[in-house]
Amino acid sequence: MAEQRVKWVIGNWKMHGRLAENAALLQAVADGAAAMADAIRIGVCVPTPYLAQTQALLSGKSLAWGVQDISTYTHGAYTGEVAAEMACEFGATLAIVGHSERRAYHAESSELVASKARRALQAGLTPIVCIGETLEEREAGTTEAVVGAQLDAVLNLLSVEEAQRIVIAYEPVWAIGTGRSATAEQAQEVHAFLRARLVQKDASLACVALLYGGSVKPENAQVLFGQADIDGGLIGGASLKSEDFLAICEQAKVASHAH
Ligand code: 13P
């Protein structure tokens, strides 16, 4: 594709953080991101109770923020759930949906994830839809069947116009938090498959951002982000250290200039 796609680096803090450490981290990331914001998109997805703090510290800065999950509903008797509109009230623009930890520990189906993606879009949030295979599925040779079905569930529910506004994160479950990243070749292979699947639905979906997630570190970001179909990263552990997160952002900036 001749069209230039912008690189993204999004932090997923997961269930980490406390007020004092968040303040230091957000400040340092915002300071470092300022010089890169023209070249790449940078964001952080924080635990929901810290949205107000994040909004207060990041407003007017060149960095987006968001949540790690949303409800499929706008309001109602859904104890513990958080509506997309609630996140929007705190300036959130991003919502991770379908993270493998939610699929595994909260039994989220691909159909539920698809409806969360649509709900996010309806509220004006950019959904970052996570997909990925387990080690058993990879070893059984079913990676493409698994991620293809996870993507199809979303594409079947959304209109083409809606699908143009999503972000996909390919996160092989076996690479998350294990220190064992997919190789750049393994990741590129799946990303190319996903890009083709998007284009099969509609040619305009060639521009959907495809992020890689799973043990991205300053040391492997350059080679991952240098792949033709990898548009950046969704970063777990390394997003909790400002130097590591900013070093990864720097690699995305370098890769975006190289294309
Ligand atoms: P790690 O970067 O800690 O492997 O986590 C990846 C992830 O799950 C991001 O959503």
py3Dmol code that shows the C-alpha trace and the ligand (Angstrom):
import py3Dmol

protein = """\
ATOM      1  CA  MET A   1       0.000   0.000   0.000  1.00  0.00           C
ATOM      2  CA  ALA A   2       1.521   3.291  -1.082  1.00  0.00           C
ATOM      3  CA  GLU A   3      -0.509   5.249   1.432  1.00  0.00           C
ATOM      4  CA  GLN A   4       1.442   6.172   4.550  1.00  0.00           C
ATOM      5  CA  ARG A   5      -0.023   4.776   7.746  1.00  0.00           C
ATOM      6  CA  VAL A   6       0.854   6.510  10.981  1.00  0.00           C
ATOM      7  CA  LYS A   7       2.538   4.541  13.789  1.00  0.00           C
ATOM      8  CA  TRP A   8       0.861   4.132  17.181  1.00  0.00           C
ATOM      9  CA  VAL A   9       2.285   3.319  20.599  1.00  0.00           C
ATOM     10  CA  ILE A  10      -0.365   2.648  23.238  1.00  0.00           C
ATOM     11  CA  GLY A  11       0.354   1.703  26.841  1.00  0.00           C
ATOM     12  CA  ASN A  12      -1.889  -0.794  28.626  1.00  0.00           C
ATOM     13  CA  TRP A  13      -1.221  -0.336  32.303  1.00  0.00           C
ATOM     14  CA  LYS A  14      -3.485  -3.295  33.204  1.00  0.00           C
ATOM     15  CA  MET A  15      -4.245  -3.304  36.972  1.00  0.00           C
ATOM     16  CA  HIS A  16      -1.172  -1.330  37.979  1.00  0.00           C
ATOM     17  CA  GLY A  17      -0.658   2.101  39.447  1.00  0.00           C
ATOM     18  CA  ARG A  18      -1.403   4.244  42.459  1.00  0.00           C
ATOM     19  CA  LEU A  19      -1.984   8.012  42.547  1.00  0.00           C
ATOM     20  CA  ALA A  20       1.562   9.056  43.417  1.00  0.00           C
ATOM     21  CA  GLU A  21       3.351   6.784  40.961  1.00  0.00           C
ATOM     22  CA  ASN A  22       0.824   7.577  38.209  1.00  0.00           C
ATOM     23  CA  ALA A  23       1.527  11.283  38.557  1.00  0.00           C
ATOM     24  CA  ALA A  24       5.253  10.781  38.059  1.00  0.00           C
ATOM     25  CA  LEU A  25       4.754   8.368  35.155  1.00  0.00           C
ATOM     26  CA  LEU A  26       2.178  10.493  33.323  1.00  0.00           C
ATOM     27  CA  GLN A  27       4.279  13.618  33.743  1.00  0.00           C
ATOM     28  CA  ALA A  28       7.415  11.958  32.430  1.00  0.00           C
ATOM     29  CA  VAL A  29       5.627  10.352  29.486  1.00  0.00           C
ATOM     30  CA  ALA A  30       3.879  13.599  28.571  1.00  0.00           C
ATOM     31  CA  ASP A  31       7.166  15.494  28.691  1.00  0.00           C
ATOM     32  CA  GLY A  32       8.920  12.936  26.521  1.00  0.00           C
ATOM     33  CA  ALA A  33       6.024  12.505  24.101  1.00  0.00           C
ATOM     34  CA  ALA A  34       5.818  16.201  23.310  1.00  0.00           C
ATOM     35  CA  ALA A  35       8.702  16.017  20.845  1.00  0.00           C
ATOM     36  CA  MET A  36       7.263  12.966  19.041  1.00  0.00           C
ATOM     37  CA  ALA A  37       3.573  13.744  18.810  1.00  0.00           C
ATOM     38  CA  ASP A  38       3.791  15.192  15.306  1.00  0.00           C
ATOM     39  CA  ALA A  39       5.219  11.935  13.975  1.00  0.00           C
ATOM     40  CA  ILE A  40       3.328   9.202  15.865  1.00  0.00           C
ATOM     41  CA  ARG A  41       0.211   8.634  17.989  1.00  0.00           C
ATOM     42  CA  ILE A  42       0.871   7.944  21.647  1.00  0.00           C
ATOM     43  CA  GLY A  43      -1.662   6.954  24.280  1.00  0.00           C
ATOM     44  CA  VAL A  44      -2.141   5.293  27.646  1.00  0.00           C
ATOM     45  CA  CYS A  45      -5.015   3.077  28.802  1.00  0.00           C
ATOM     46  CA  VAL A  46      -5.246   3.432  32.564  1.00  0.00           C
ATOM     47  CA  PRO A  47      -7.344   1.753  35.264  1.00  0.00           C
ATOM     48  CA  THR A  48     -10.747   3.463  35.248  1.00  0.00           C
ATOM     49  CA  PRO A  49     -10.506   5.025  38.751  1.00  0.00           C
ATOM     50  CA  TYR A  50      -7.517   7.044  37.515  1.00  0.00           C
ATOM     51  CA  LEU A  51      -9.262   8.633  34.535  1.00  0.00           C
ATOM     52  CA  ALA A  52      -9.841  11.916  36.353  1.00  0.00           C
ATOM     53  CA  GLN A  53      -6.200  12.094  37.420  1.00  0.00           C
ATOM     54  CA  THR A  54      -5.098  11.257  33.883  1.00  0.00           C
ATOM     55  CA  GLN A  55      -7.364  13.904  32.405  1.00  0.00           C
ATOM     56  CA  ALA A  56      -6.080  16.524  34.847  1.00  0.00           C
ATOM     57  CA  LEU A  57      -2.439  15.734  34.061  1.00  0.00           C
ATOM     58  CA  LEU A  58      -2.685  15.160  30.301  1.00  0.00           C
ATOM     59  CA  SER A  59      -5.207  17.793  29.177  1.00  0.00           C
ATOM     60  CA  GLY A  60      -3.610  19.981  26.562  1.00  0.00           C
ATOM     61  CA  LYS A  61      -0.706  17.542  26.166  1.00  0.00           C
ATOM     62  CA  SER A  62       0.030  15.620  22.989  1.00  0.00           C
ATOM     63  CA  LEU A  63      -1.004  12.241  24.338  1.00  0.00           C
ATOM     64  CA  ALA A  64      -4.328  10.383  24.281  1.00  0.00           C
ATOM     65  CA  TRP A  65      -5.811   8.298  27.070  1.00  0.00           C
ATOM     66  CA  GLY A  66      -8.431   5.673  27.520  1.00  0.00           C
ATOM     67  CA  VAL A  67      -9.789   2.648  29.331  1.00  0.00           C
ATOM     68  CA  GLN A  68      -9.057  -1.090  29.198  1.00  0.00           C
ATOM     69  CA  ASP A  69     -12.636  -2.321  28.762  1.00  0.00           C
ATOM     70  CA  ILE A  70     -16.163  -0.935  28.456  1.00  0.00           C
ATOM     71  CA  SER A  71     -19.682  -2.225  28.892  1.00  0.00           C
ATOM     72  CA  THR A  72     -21.854  -3.068  25.909  1.00  0.00           C
ATOM     73  CA  TYR A  73     -24.587  -0.976  27.554  1.00  0.00           C
ATOM     74  CA  THR A  74     -25.030   2.775  27.980  1.00  0.00           C
ATOM     75  CA  HIS A  75     -26.492   2.524  31.512  1.00  0.00           C
ATOM     76  CA  GLY A  76     -28.564   0.250  33.685  1.00  0.00           C
ATOM     77  CA  ALA A  77     -28.408  -2.417  36.348  1.00  0.00           C
ATOM     78  CA  TYR A  78     -24.961  -3.762  35.446  1.00  0.00           C
ATOM     79  CA  THR A  79     -23.046  -3.737  38.714  1.00  0.00           C
ATOM     80  CA  GLY A  80     -19.352  -3.041  38.271  1.00  0.00           C
ATOM     81  CA  GLU A  81     -19.585  -2.102  34.606  1.00  0.00           C
ATOM     82  CA  VAL A  82     -18.360   1.182  33.128  1.00  0.00           C
ATOM     83  CA  ALA A  83     -20.125   2.804  30.175  1.00  0.00           C
ATOM     84  CA  ALA A  84     -18.169   4.234  27.275  1.00  0.00           C
ATOM     85  CA  GLU A  85     -19.948   7.554  27.824  1.00  0.00           C
ATOM     86  CA  MET A  86     -18.564   7.675  31.373  1.00  0.00           C
ATOM     87  CA  ALA A  87     -15.015   7.334  30.046  1.00  0.00           C
ATOM     88  CA  CYS A  88     -15.745  10.052  27.472  1.00  0.00           C
ATOM     89  CA  GLU A  89     -16.713  12.443  30.259  1.00  0.00           C
ATOM     90  CA  PHE A  90     -13.107  12.217  31.423  1.00  0.00           C
ATOM     91  CA  GLY A  91     -11.669  12.971  28.008  1.00  0.00           C
ATOM     92  CA  ALA A  92     -10.916   9.358  27.058  1.00  0.00           C
ATOM     93  CA  THR A  93     -10.656   8.715  23.329  1.00  0.00           C
ATOM     94  CA  LEU A  94      -9.431   5.087  23.415  1.00  0.00           C
ATOM     95  CA  ALA A  95     -10.934   1.827  24.695  1.00  0.00           C
ATOM     96  CA  ILE A  96      -9.187  -1.526  24.615  1.00  0.00           C
ATOM     97  CA  VAL A  97     -11.759  -4.274  23.993  1.00  0.00           C
ATOM     98  CA  GLY A  98     -11.332  -8.038  23.972  1.00  0.00           C
ATOM     99  CA  HIS A  99      -7.952  -8.212  25.642  1.00  0.00           C
ATOM    100  CA  SER A 100      -6.966 -11.877  26.017  1.00  0.00           C
ATOM    101  CA  GLU A 101      -7.007 -11.488  29.803  1.00  0.00           C
ATOM    102  CA  ARG A 102     -10.695 -10.538  29.597  1.00  0.00           C
ATOM    103  CA  ARG A 103     -11.412 -13.304  27.115  1.00  0.00           C
ATOM    104  CA  ALA A 104      -9.692 -15.819  29.418  1.00  0.00           C
ATOM    105  CA  TYR A 105     -10.711 -14.636  32.905  1.00  0.00           C
ATOM    106  CA  HIS A 106     -14.104 -13.104  32.129  1.00  0.00           C
ATOM    107  CA  ALA A 107     -15.220 -15.498  29.405  1.00  0.00           C
ATOM    108  CA  GLU A 108     -15.654 -12.732  26.820  1.00  0.00           C
ATOM    109  CA  SER A 109     -16.720 -14.175  23.478  1.00  0.00           C
ATOM    110  CA  SER A 110     -15.751 -12.703  20.125  1.00  0.00           C
ATOM    111  CA  GLU A 111     -19.386 -11.657  19.666  1.00  0.00           C
ATOM    112  CA  LEU A 112     -19.343  -9.747  22.955  1.00  0.00           C
ATOM    113  CA  VAL A 113     -16.032  -8.133  21.993  1.00  0.00           C
ATOM    114  CA  ALA A 114     -17.549  -7.081  18.674  1.00  0.00           C
ATOM    115  CA  SER A 115     -20.480  -5.445  20.390  1.00  0.00           C
ATOM    116  CA  LYS A 116     -18.106  -3.630  22.744  1.00  0.00           C
ATOM    117  CA  ALA A 117     -16.199  -2.343  19.711  1.00  0.00           C
ATOM    118  CA  ARG A 118     -19.403  -1.025  18.212  1.00  0.00           C
ATOM    119  CA  ARG A 119     -20.480   0.560  21.508  1.00  0.00           C
ATOM    120  CA  ALA A 120     -17.104   2.322  21.750  1.00  0.00           C
ATOM    121  CA  LEU A 121     -17.505   3.697  18.231  1.00  0.00           C
ATOM    122  CA  GLN A 122     -21.037   4.879  18.953  1.00  0.00           C
ATOM    123  CA  ALA A 123     -19.750   6.777  21.986  1.00  0.00           C
ATOM    124  CA  GLY A 124     -16.939   8.340  19.970  1.00  0.00           C
ATOM    125  CA  LEU A 125     -14.101   6.204  21.344  1.00  0.00           C
ATOM    126  CA  THR A 126     -11.542   4.426  19.166  1.00  0.00           C
ATOM    127  CA  PRO A 127     -11.739   0.716  20.033  1.00  0.00           C
ATOM    128  CA  ILE A 128      -8.450  -1.163  20.152  1.00  0.00           C
ATOM    129  CA  VAL A 129      -9.691  -4.665  19.412  1.00  0.00           C
ATOM    130  CA  CYS A 130      -7.327  -7.360  20.717  1.00  0.00           C
ATOM    131  CA  ILE A 131      -7.038 -10.729  19.040  1.00  0.00           C
ATOM    132  CA  GLY A 132      -4.510 -13.530  19.333  1.00  0.00           C
ATOM    133  CA  GLU A 133      -3.959 -17.252  19.558  1.00  0.00           C
ATOM    134  CA  THR A 134      -2.820 -19.380  22.486  1.00  0.00           C
ATOM    135  CA  LEU A 135       0.354 -21.463  22.362  1.00  0.00           C
ATOM    136  CA  GLU A 136      -1.689 -24.641  21.884  1.00  0.00           C
ATOM    137  CA  GLU A 137      -3.510 -23.075  18.947  1.00  0.00           C
ATOM    138  CA  ARG A 138      -0.252 -21.940  17.348  1.00  0.00           C
ATOM    139  CA  GLU A 139       1.331 -25.355  17.803  1.00  0.00           C
ATOM    140  CA  ALA A 140      -1.753 -26.976  16.295  1.00  0.00           C
ATOM    141  CA  GLY A 141      -1.297 -24.767  13.218  1.00  0.00           C
ATOM    142  CA  THR A 142      -4.594 -22.941  13.762  1.00  0.00           C
ATOM    143  CA  THR A 143      -3.298 -19.394  14.284  1.00  0.00           C
ATOM    144  CA  GLU A 144      -4.911 -17.989  11.123  1.00  0.00           C
ATOM    145  CA  ALA A 145      -8.201 -19.771  11.751  1.00  0.00           C
ATOM    146  CA  VAL A 146      -8.326 -18.418  15.323  1.00  0.00           C
ATOM    147  CA  VAL A 147      -7.388 -14.794  14.654  1.00  0.00           C
ATOM    148  CA  GLY A 148      -9.402 -14.809  11.425  1.00  0.00           C
ATOM    149  CA  ALA A 149     -12.545 -15.835  13.317  1.00  0.00           C
ATOM    150  CA  GLN A 150     -11.875 -13.254  16.042  1.00  0.00           C
ATOM    151  CA  LEU A 151     -11.537 -10.534  13.400  1.00  0.00           C
ATOM    152  CA  ASP A 152     -14.543 -11.742  11.412  1.00  0.00           C
ATOM    153  CA  ALA A 153     -16.802 -11.424  14.455  1.00  0.00           C
ATOM    154  CA  VAL A 154     -15.988  -7.709  14.541  1.00  0.00           C
ATOM    155  CA  LEU A 155     -16.146  -7.176  10.772  1.00  0.00           C
ATOM    156  CA  ASN A 156     -19.495  -8.970  10.590  1.00  0.00           C
ATOM    157  CA  LEU A 157     -21.050  -6.601  13.094  1.00  0.00           C
ATOM    158  CA  LEU A 158     -19.599  -3.270  11.920  1.00  0.00           C
ATOM    159  CA  SER A 159     -20.348  -1.295   8.784  1.00  0.00           C
ATOM    160  CA  VAL A 160     -17.389  -0.487   6.556  1.00  0.00           C
ATOM    161  CA  GLU A 161     -17.481   3.129   7.808  1.00  0.00           C
ATOM    162  CA  GLU A 162     -17.326   1.899  11.396  1.00  0.00           C
ATOM    163  CA  ALA A 163     -14.586  -0.616  10.652  1.00  0.00           C
ATOM    164  CA  GLN A 164     -12.431   2.141   9.154  1.00  0.00           C
ATOM    165  CA  ARG A 165     -12.257   3.692  12.640  1.00  0.00           C
ATOM    166  CA  ILE A 166     -11.075   0.688  14.642  1.00  0.00           C
ATOM    167  CA  VAL A 167      -7.558  -0.298  15.641  1.00  0.00           C
ATOM    168  CA  ILE A 168      -6.588  -3.975  15.839  1.00  0.00           C
ATOM    169  CA  ALA A 169      -3.963  -5.298  18.235  1.00  0.00           C
ATOM    170  CA  TYR A 170      -2.529  -8.710  17.435  1.00  0.00           C
ATOM    171  CA  GLU A 171      -1.375 -10.118  20.755  1.00  0.00           C
ATOM    172  CA  PRO A 172      -0.315 -13.764  20.743  1.00  0.00           C
ATOM    173  CA  VAL A 173      -1.346 -14.989  24.191  1.00  0.00           C
ATOM    174  CA  TRP A 174       1.928 -16.883  24.627  1.00  0.00           C
ATOM    175  CA  ALA A 175       3.908 -13.658  24.202  1.00  0.00           C
ATOM    176  CA  ILE A 176       2.016 -11.556  26.767  1.00  0.00           C
ATOM    177  CA  GLY A 177       3.927 -10.872  29.955  1.00  0.00           C
ATOM    178  CA  THR A 178       6.231 -13.804  29.281  1.00  0.00           C
ATOM    179  CA  GLY A 179       9.232 -11.900  27.988  1.00  0.00           C
ATOM    180  CA  ARG A 180       8.907 -14.099  24.920  1.00  0.00           C
ATOM    181  CA  SER A 181       7.919 -11.827  22.035  1.00  0.00           C
ATOM    182  CA  ALA A 182       6.847 -13.184  18.679  1.00  0.00           C
ATOM    183  CA  THR A 183       9.691 -12.774  16.220  1.00  0.00           C
ATOM    184  CA  ALA A 184       9.259  -9.930  13.774  1.00  0.00           C
ATOM    185  CA  GLU A 185       8.709 -12.495  11.016  1.00  0.00           C
ATOM    186  CA  GLN A 186       6.028 -14.362  12.983  1.00  0.00           C
ATOM    187  CA  ALA A 187       4.237 -11.110  13.796  1.00  0.00           C
ATOM    188  CA  GLN A 188       4.505  -9.771  10.236  1.00  0.00           C
ATOM    189  CA  GLU A 189       3.086 -12.995   8.841  1.00  0.00           C
ATOM    190  CA  VAL A 190      -0.048 -12.695  10.975  1.00  0.00           C
ATOM    191  CA  HIS A 191      -0.360  -8.955  10.334  1.00  0.00           C
ATOM    192  CA  ALA A 192      -0.199  -9.517   6.570  1.00  0.00           C
ATOM    193  CA  PHE A 193      -2.915 -12.170   6.927  1.00  0.00           C
ATOM    194  CA  LEU A 194      -5.084  -9.766   8.953  1.00  0.00           C
ATOM    195  CA  ARG A 195      -4.541  -6.908   6.476  1.00  0.00           C
ATOM    196  CA  ALA A 196      -5.634  -9.181   3.620  1.00  0.00           C
ATOM    197  CA  ARG A 197      -8.711 -10.232   5.598  1.00  0.00           C
ATOM    198  CA  LEU A 198      -9.625  -6.570   6.149  1.00  0.00           C
ATOM    199  CA  VAL A 199      -9.169  -5.773   2.454  1.00  0.00           C
ATOM    200  CA  GLN A 200     -11.371  -8.765   1.584  1.00  0.00           C
ATOM    201  CA  LYS A 201     -14.198  -6.985   3.411  1.00  0.00           C
ATOM    202  CA  ASP A 202     -13.465  -3.646   1.765  1.00  0.00           C
ATOM    203  CA  ALA A 203     -10.420  -2.099   0.075  1.00  0.00           C
ATOM    204  CA  SER A 204     -10.696   0.984   2.292  1.00  0.00           C
ATOM    205  CA  LEU A 205      -9.848  -1.162   5.335  1.00  0.00           C
ATOM    206  CA  ALA A 206      -6.235  -1.431   4.172  1.00  0.00           C
ATOM    207  CA  CYS A 207      -5.618   1.668   6.293  1.00  0.00           C
ATOM    208  CA  VAL A 208      -6.777   0.138   9.603  1.00  0.00           C
ATOM    209  CA  ALA A 209      -3.924   0.322  12.122  1.00  0.00           C
ATOM    210  CA  LEU A 210      -2.593  -3.126  13.108  1.00  0.00           C
ATOM    211  CA  LEU A 211      -0.602  -3.020  16.343  1.00  0.00           C
ATOM    212  CA  TYR A 212       1.517  -5.822  17.767  1.00  0.00           C
ATOM    213  CA  GLY A 213       1.449  -6.600  21.495  1.00  0.00           C
ATOM    214  CA  GLY A 214       3.343  -9.121  23.596  1.00  0.00           C
ATOM    215  CA  SER A 215       6.638  -8.424  25.351  1.00  0.00           C
ATOM    216  CA  VAL A 216       7.480  -5.333  23.290  1.00  0.00           C
ATOM    217  CA  LYS A 217      10.608  -3.741  24.784  1.00  0.00           C
ATOM    218  CA  PRO A 218      13.031  -1.014  23.707  1.00  0.00           C
ATOM    219  CA  GLU A 219      15.322  -3.794  22.401  1.00  0.00           C
ATOM    220  CA  ASN A 220      12.840  -5.415  20.014  1.00  0.00           C
ATOM    221  CA  ALA A 221      10.609  -2.476  19.064  1.00  0.00           C
ATOM    222  CA  GLN A 222      12.733  -1.354  16.132  1.00  0.00           C
ATOM    223  CA  VAL A 223      12.639  -4.634  14.241  1.00  0.00           C
ATOM    224  CA  LEU A 224       8.943  -5.188  14.996  1.00  0.00           C
ATOM    225  CA  PHE A 225       7.907  -1.686  13.939  1.00  0.00           C
ATOM    226  CA  GLY A 226      10.055  -1.947  10.823  1.00  0.00           C
ATOM    227  CA  GLN A 227       7.783  -4.667   9.383  1.00  0.00           C
ATOM    228  CA  ALA A 228       5.556  -3.652   6.488  1.00  0.00           C
ATOM    229  CA  ASP A 229       2.238  -4.429   8.205  1.00  0.00           C
ATOM    230  CA  ILE A 230       3.060  -3.567  11.823  1.00  0.00           C
ATOM    231  CA  ASP A 231       1.731  -0.105  12.606  1.00  0.00           C
ATOM    232  CA  GLY A 232       3.047   0.124  16.152  1.00  0.00           C
ATOM    233  CA  GLY A 233       2.543  -1.563  19.488  1.00  0.00           C
ATOM    234  CA  LEU A 234       0.260  -2.150  22.451  1.00  0.00           C
ATOM    235  CA  ILE A 235       2.633  -2.169  25.380  1.00  0.00           C
ATOM    236  CA  GLY A 236       2.013  -3.838  28.752  1.00  0.00           C
ATOM    237  CA  GLY A 237       4.853  -4.093  31.259  1.00  0.00           C
ATOM    238  CA  ALA A 238       7.163  -1.642  29.507  1.00  0.00           C
ATOM    239  CA  SER A 239       4.471   1.084  29.597  1.00  0.00           C
ATOM    240  CA  LEU A 240       4.915   1.297  33.373  1.00  0.00           C
ATOM    241  CA  LYS A 241       8.453   2.666  33.069  1.00  0.00           C
ATOM    242  CA  SER A 242       8.630   6.040  31.383  1.00  0.00           C
ATOM    243  CA  GLU A 243      12.152   5.486  29.992  1.00  0.00           C
ATOM    244  CA  ASP A 244      11.172   2.175  28.402  1.00  0.00           C
ATOM    245  CA  PHE A 245       7.872   3.459  27.065  1.00  0.00           C
ATOM    246  CA  LEU A 246       9.507   6.557  25.590  1.00  0.00           C
ATOM    247  CA  ALA A 247      12.321   4.488  24.086  1.00  0.00           C
ATOM    248  CA  ILE A 248       9.672   2.353  22.356  1.00  0.00           C
ATOM    249  CA  CYS A 249       7.936   5.534  21.115  1.00  0.00           C
ATOM    250  CA  GLU A 250      11.296   6.699  19.760  1.00  0.00           C
ATOM    251  CA  GLN A 251      11.607   3.464  17.780  1.00  0.00           C
ATOM    252  CA  ALA A 252       8.138   3.994  16.323  1.00  0.00           C
ATOM    253  CA  LYS A 253       9.166   7.484  15.262  1.00  0.00           C
ATOM    254  CA  VAL A 254      12.308   6.145  13.602  1.00  0.00           C
ATOM    255  CA  ALA A 255      10.291   3.431  11.824  1.00  0.00           C
ATOM    256  CA  SER A 256       7.715   5.937  10.605  1.00  0.00           C
ATOM    257  CA  HIS A 257      10.467   8.020   8.986  1.00  0.00           C
ATOM    258  CA  ALA A 258      12.056   4.957   7.420  1.00  0.00           C
ATOM    259  CA  HIS A 259       8.925   4.131   5.375  1.00  0.00           C
TER     260      HIS A 259
END
"""
ligand_1 = """\
10
13P
P 3.363 -7.191 27.869
O 3.936 -6.072 27.029
O 3.556 -7.009 29.328
O 3.763 -8.523 27.347
O 1.747 -7.112 27.669
C 1.229 -7.005 26.410
C -0.215 -6.699 26.515
O -1.000 -7.532 26.945
C -0.672 -5.366 26.118
O -2.061 -5.299 26.051
"""
view = py3Dmol.view(width=600, height=400)
view.addModel(protein, "pdb")
view.setStyle({"model": 0}, {"cartoon": {"style": "trace"}})
view.addModel(ligand_1, "xyz")
view.setStyle({"model": 1}, {"stick": {}})
view.zoomTo()
view.show()
